[in-house]
Amino acid sequence: MRSNRAWWGLVVLLLPTPLVAMDMTALFLALPQLSAELGATGVEQLWISDGHGFMVAGLVITMGTLGDRIGRRRLLMMIGAAAFAALSAVAAFSASPLMLIVARALLGVAGATLMPSTLALITNMFPDGRQRGRAIAICATCQFTGGALGPVLAGFLLQHFWWGSVFLVAVPAMAALLLAGAALPPEYRGDQAGRLDPASVGLSLAAVLLMVYGIKQLTVGSVAVVPAMAVAAGAVIGFVFVRRQLRLESPLLDLRLFRNRPFTAVIVALVFAGVVMAGTGLLVTQYLQSVLGFSPVASALLFAPMGLGTAAGTMAAPALARHMRQPAAIAGGLVVSALGSLLLVGVAVEASALPQVMIGITVLALGTGPLFALGTGLVVGSVPPQRAGSAASLSETGNYFGGSLGFALLGLTATVVYRIRMDGASDSLAGAIATSGHLPSAEAAELLHTAREAFTVGVHVNGGVAAVIFAGLAVLIWTTRPTGPEPSSASAESATATADGPK
């Protein structure tokens, strides 16, 4: 399509991106207030916060492939954006916890259509690799900036309005997307798309939901039997799903994508980068609040450099790619992230450690920018255009799985370190803080100091593990050699593109 129209189309596509990311992170601050007003129990609060992510993780593969088949603009605008706007309003005016849980889950269904369709449309709108890389970098920057500013926006809204205003911020952007989008981004679909296989949809949804649920519950529950069974059941169902995809002539997920070595390496890197980012975020936010003593709002502001650092890294990525090979730029960024992680190894219990923590998370996040920008571009650009939605959905699924694994694995590691250091005196820092309220002042102060030191050691271990993971990913990306073209797939298939204005 014409260059000017492509860039205007990108502007339209990016309208909801930062606000949707804000909507997801802003809920963390809004949860206490809305729970108090709606009378939500602890279990209901868990489903209010997690229901959206569960549905996105479970359906993003289906939605990416569905967009390839019915048209990406149709899925994004006529279904995803319209449903997201309507359901955001429903969530804002929910009268009970159950109503909000259902609205959030359905928001996840709508949200699963957004990013795969957006990335696939960008791939088709910008056939030139350099322009496509710049467009994806801008998209990633908007997403991470929105995520970083979400808690800040939530703090402002909650100070001046009721909790439902947090959900309403996405409505104007979705409405603008519906109004302007029909005229700008062209429609793209695969001309050899077959019928959607309901059994594959059900298997993929069940596998992802069970595994994500089990992994999350392993981090918060004292009884591990049910979560472990959920993970095992999800793995078995996932195996059945993979076997079915290998037999189908028109699979829901084209596993041939993994024959491309750079594609597979980037997917692996996205998963493990998600592990580190989520685990580090979990521990650092707790460190800011429970060790250094900052309020939740202040902690959100102090943690914002992590999202802003990633945004800055994604914006710088296209410039790096002009002076070096993309794998070299990604690997170099991951080395920077490893150095940032090492800064967390030396943080202390005292407030004087705050600058070191902020520099550490900023450098760590900055280095991931080339991976999220150039890596995502390699994923969607290394496949034929008609498979772009499927490739984008794999990228998104990798991020969600990585985040869930990060909470579980690094959170569990920190918990084990804490309990060893406390020698059975306390199971968690929150428990130590609660116990200290019933002790004489001298004993309480000693318990809190010991508990905070033990938790800080967990942060040190997390920093070391993160540095090793980032260094390993840098080696993986640097040593991966591109696979030759696949004529059987790339030349035998083509994408159908229509740009006939409003439908």
N, C-alpha and C positions, 0 to 999 in steps of 0.2 A: 504494500500500500504506500501512498505518497508519504514522504518523510514528515511533513508538517502535520498531516492528519494522524500519523502514528503517534507523534509526541502529544498531540491534544488528546488522543485516545488514552494515552498513558495517564495524563492528568485526571481524566474521568475515572479510570480504573483505581487510581490511588485515593480517591475521595474517602472511601470508608476505611482504608487500611489502618491509619493511626488510631481512629476512633474505636474500631473493633478491638484493637490491641489494648487501648485504654479501658474499654469495657471489661476486659478479662482481668486486668490487674487491679482496677479500681474496686472490684468486689471485695478484695481482702480488707480494705479499710471500712467498707460499708457493712460488712457482715455483722459486727457486733450490734450496730444500731438497728438494722432490719430484723435481726434475731430477737432483740428486745421488744420491738413493736409488734412483730408477728407471733411472738411466743414460741420460737423454734427451739426444739430440743437439740442436744449435741449431735445426735444421728442425723436430724433434719438439716442442721448446719453443714454437715459433711456432704450431704447430697446436693444442697444448694450450691456449694462451692465446686464440687467435682462432677456433677451431672453433665454440665456443658462440655467439659474436657473429655469425659468418657465417650459421649456421642460423636464428637469431632474425631477422636482417635479411631472409633469403630467404623465410621462411615467415610472417611476421607478417601480411601482407596476406591470405594464404590462410586463416589461422586466424581473423582478424577476420571475414571473410565466412562461414567455416564456422560460427562461433558464431551468426551471424544466422540460419543455416539449420537447424542441429540443436538449438539451444538453448545459451545462454551459460553457464548453470550447469552443464549436462552437460559442456560442453567444458572449463570451468575446473576442475571438481572431479573428475568421473569419469575424465577423461583427463589434463588438464594437471597437477593437483596430485598425483595418484597416481603418474604417471610421473616427475615431478620428484623426489618423495621416494625412489622406488625407485632411480632413476639416480644420485641424490646418494650413496646408500649404495654403489652400484657404483663410483663415482668414488673414494670415500674408501678403498676396499680394492683399488684397481687394483694389479695385480702387474707391469704392464709399461707402457711409454709408449703402445703401440698401444691397449691396453685403456682407458687414461685418455683418449686422443684420441677414441675411439669414444663413450665415456660422456659426454664433454663435448659432442660434436656432438649426441647424442641429448637431452642436457639442453637444448640450444638449441631443438630441436624442441618439447619440452615447455614451455620458457620462452616460446616464441612464442604460446602459448595464453593466458598469464596476464594481461598488461596490457590487451590489447584487450577480453578478456572482462570484466575488472574494471571498466574505464571504461564499457563498454556497460551492464553491470548497474547501475552507479551512475546512469547517465543514466535508466534505466527506473525505478529505485527512488525517485528524487527528481525528480518532474515539475516541482516549483517551482524556478524558475531560481536563486533566492537560495540555497535549501538545496542544490541541485545544485552550485553554485559552491563552497560551503563544503566539501561532501563531496570534491570533486575536489582542492581545496586541501589538505585533510588527507591525501588519498592521495599527492599529490605531495610533501608534507612528509615522510611516512614513507619514500618512495623515496629522496629526496635525503639524508635523515638516515642511512639505512642505508648508502648509498654512501659518505658521509663517514666513518662509523664502521667501515666494513669493514676497512681496513688496521689500525686500532687493535685491533679484535677479533682479526684475524689475528696481530698481534704477540703478544697475550696467549696465544692458543692454541698458537702455534708455540714459545713459551717453555716451556709446560707439557705439551704433548701432541705427537703425531706429526702430520705434514702433512695426513693424511686428515681430521683433526677440522675443518679449514676447510670441507670439503664437507658435514659432518654437521649443521651448525648449521641448515640449512633443513628437515631431516627433521621435527623436532617441530612446527614451524609448519604444515607441509603436512599432517601427521597431524591436527592440531587443526582445520584447514580442512575436511578430509574428514569429521570427526566432527560438527562444529557446523554446517557450511555446508549440509548437506542439509536442515536444518530451517528455516533463516532466509532466505537470499536466494531470491526466487521465480524461476521459470523464465520466460524471455522468448525468443521467436523471431519472425521475420518470417513472416506468414501467406501471403505470396506468394513465399517463397523457392523458387527452382528448383533444378535438379540442378547439382551442382558440376562445372565443366568441367575435365577432367584436362589438356587441352592448355594452358589458361590457367594452371593451377597450375604446370606444367612451365616455361612461358615466363617467368612471374614469378620463379620460383626461379632459373632460369638467368641471367636478366637481372641480378637483384640480386646474386647470388653473384659473377658475373664482374666486375661494376663495383666492388663492395666489395673483392674480392680484388685487382683491378688497382690501385685507388687506394691500398690499404694497401702493396702491394709497391713502388709508385713511391717511397714514403718510406724504404724500407729497402734496396732493391736498387741495385746499381751499373749493372746492365744494364736499360734501360727498355723494350726492345722488347716482351718478353712481357707485362709489365703493361699497356703501352699497347694492345697487341692485345686483351687481356682487356677493358679498358674499352670499346674500340671495338665488340667483339663483343657486350658487354652492352648497349650503346646500341642496336645494330641489333636485337637480340632484344627489347629494351624497346619499340622502335617497332612491331615485329610484334605484341607483346602489346597495345599501345594500339589498334592497328587492329582486332584481334580483339574487344576489349571494346566498341568502337563498333558492331560488327556483331551481337553476341550480344543476344538478347532478355533473357537473365538473366545478365549479366556477373559475373565474379569481382570486379572492381573497378568500381563505378559512377562513371564519369567525369563524370556530370551534377553530382556534388558540387562540381566546380570552377566551375560557373556561379554559385555563391554567392561574391560578392567577399570578404566578411570571412573566409569559410572559406579561400579561396585565399591571402589575405594572411597569415593566421596560420600556415598550412602553410609558406609561404616564410620567415616570421620564425623558426619553429621550426628549419628547416633551417640558416639562417645563424647563429642563436644557438648551435646545436650546433657549427657550424664554429669559432666564436670560443671557446666553452667548452673544446672538445677541444684546439684548438691552444694556447690559453693554459695549460691544464693540463699538456700535454706539455712546454712550454718552462719553465714555472715549477718543476715538479718537478725537471727537469734542472738548472735554475739553483740550486735549493736544495742539490742534492747536489754538483754538479761545480764550481760557482762559489763558493758560500758554505761548502761542505765538510761539510754535515750527512749523517748516516747515512741509509739508506733508511727506517728506522723513524721517526727524528726528522723526516725530510722529510714522511712520511705524516701525522704529527701536525700539523706546521706547515701542511700543505696542507688539512687538514680544514675550516678556516673557509670554504673555497670551497663545499663541499657544505652546510655548516651555514648559510651566508649565503643560498643558494638556498632552503633549507628555511624560513628565517625570512621570506624574501620571499613564498613561497607562502602561508604562514599569514597574513601581513598583507594579502594580496590581497583577500579578501572584504570586509574593513573598508574598504579603499580604494574598492571597487566600490559601497559604500553611499553614498558621498559624491560620486562622479563617474561618468561614463560609462565602461564597461569599456575601450573603445579608448583613452580618455584615461589610465586607470590603467596600461594596458600600455605606452603610448608614454612616459609619465612614468618608468616603471621602466627602460625602455631608455635614456633620457637619463641616469639615474643610473648605469647600466652603462657608458655612454660615459665618464662622469667617472671611474669607477673604473679603466677601461682607461688613461686618460691618466696616472694615477698610476704605471703601470708604465713610462711613457716616461722617467721620471727616476731609475730605480733605478741603483745603483752596484755596483761589484765588491766593495766592502767589506761586512763583516757588519753595519755600521750601517744598511744599506739594508733589513734584514729587516722592521722595523715598517712601512715604506712598502709593501713587497711584500705583506705580510699584509693591510694596510688596503685596498690596491688590489684584490686578488682577492676580498676580502669584499664590498666595495662593488659590484664588477662582478657578483658572483653574486647579491647582494641585489636588484639591479635587475631580474634576469631572472625573479624569483619571480612577478610578475603575469602575465608571458607564459606560463610553464609552468602556472600555475593557471587564470587566467581565459581564456587563449588556448586551452588544451585544452578548457575548458568551452564556449567558443564553437564549437570544431570539432564536438564531439559533440552540442552542443545546437542547432546550426543545421541539423540534418538530421532527417527523420522518425525515430521510435524504431526502426523495423525496419532502418535503415541505420547505427545507432550503432556496431556492431562494425566495419563497413567504414571509417567515419570515424575511429574510434580507431586502427585499424591504419595508416591514412595518417599520423596524428600520430606514431605510434611509428616508422614507416619514415622519416619526415622526420628524427627525432632520430638514428637510426642512420646515415643518409646524411650528415647534418651532421657527426657525429663523425668518420666516415671521411674526409670532405673536409677537416675541420679538421686532422687529423694530416698529411694529404698537402699541402694548400696552404700552411698557415702553417708547417708543419715544413720544407717545401721553401724557403719564403721566408727563414726563419731560416738555413737551410743556405747559401743563396746569399750572404746578407749576411756570414755567417761567413767563407766562402771568399774573398770580395772583401777583407775586412778583413785576412785572414791572407796575402793575396797569394801563394797557392800553398804556403805553408809547412806547412799542415795542412788535411786535409779535414774534420775533426770535432774537437770538444772531447775526446771520448773518445780519439781517435787522438793528440792532443797530450799528454794525460795519460800514455798508454802510452809515447810517445816520450821523454818527460821522464825516465823511469826509466833510460834508457841514456845520459843526458847528464851532464856535470859539474854540480855544484849551481848554480853561477851561471847557466849557460846554461839549465838546467832551470827555474829560477825565472823567468827572463825569458820563456821560451816559454810557461809556464803563465799568467803575468800577461797576456801579449798575447792568448793564446787565450781567457782568461776575459773580457777586455775585448771581444773580438770577439763572443763568444756573448752578452754582455750587450747589445750593440748590436742583436742579433737580437731580444732581448726588447723593446727600445725600439720597434723597427719593428712587432713584433706588437701592442704596446699601441696604437700609432697606427692600424694597420689595424683593430683591434678597435673603437676609438672611432668610426671612420668607418662601419663596418658597423652598429654599434648606433644611431648617429645616423640613418643611412639607413632602418633598420627602424622607428625611431620615427616618421619622416615617413610611411612607408608605412602604418603602422597608423593614425596620426592622420588621414590624408586619405582612408582607405577608407570609402566610404559603403555601408550595408547594401543588399543586393539585396531586392527585393520578394518576397513569398511565391510559391512555385511550386505553384499549385493542382493542376497535373497530376500532381505527384508526392506532395505532402504530403497532399492530401485523398483521392487515389485509393487510397492504401495505408494500412494500419494494422498495428499490432503485436499479436500474440497473447500475452497474459500469463497464466500460471497460477501460483498460489501454493498448492499443495496439499500442502505439507510434504514429508517424506522420500519419495524415490522407491524 
